[in-house]
Amino acid sequence: MPTVTAQGKTIQCEAGANLRRVLLAHGVDLYNGQAALINCRGIGTCGTCAVEIEGEISAANWKDKTRRSLPPHDPARNLRLACQTRVLGDITVTKYDGFWGQGMQPVWSAE
């Protein structure tokens, strides 16, 4: 079973599990500020669940690529939408500031 490390928590999940669902089910603060209330609930259109991930995950699908190609995101940046990402192996997750998680300062990291 893969291990997800985020916001000081270590979580085991099934291979192929949706990262957004795993994080929210374990009380990880995935959204910054009002994005917790105003988000697309996992359909991949808002971009507020953007996180940096190290480890084995699914390839970015068209929803993830498309949303991250639009401002305020930068497609060259190493971020992914948690709602469109499948956990395939052990990963660590970092969340950045900014409404969409597009900032440069970490809000929380794996530790």
C-alpha positions, -999 to +999 in steps of 0.1 A: +000+000+000+013+034-009+021+060+018+011+096+015+030+121+037+014+155+040+010+182+067+028+160+092+006+130+086+015+097+072-015+080+055-017+046+038-040+042+008-049+019-019-028+021-051-047+042-076-065+062-049-075+098-057-052+121-038-078+148-030-101+122-014-072+107+006-061+141+020-096+153+028-106+120+045-076+124+068-081+160+078-054+176+057-060+213+049-060+210+011-075+244+004-062+279+013-087+304+029-121+307+012-111+281-014-123+256+012-158+269+005-155+279-031-139+250-051-151+227-078-154+196-055-130+175-075-140+180-111-107+197-121-120+231-131-110+255-103-073+247-096-075+254-059-062+219-049-028+225-066+000+208-047+036+198-053+041+161-052+073+140-050+069+103-057+050+079-080+017+094-093-004+091-124+004+111-155-013+145-157-046+141-176-061+168-199-081+185-171-050+189-150-029+201-178-056+225-191-064+241-157-027+245-148-020+262-182-043+291-172-035+320-148-027+322-121-010+288-126+021+284-146+023+251-166+061+251-162+058+248-124+060+214-107+024+214-094-005+190-098-042+191-091-048+167-062-083+160-075-069+147-108-040+127-094-039+090-085-014+078-059+007+049-074+035+047-049+049+065-018+046+103-021+052+135-002+030+165-007+036+203-002+009+230-003+018+266-012+002+299-004-022+318-027-059+312-032-051+285-059-020+272-041+001+290-068+022+310-044+059+304-036+057+301+002+049+267+016+017+266+038+026+231+049+049+203+037+052+166+043+068+170+077 
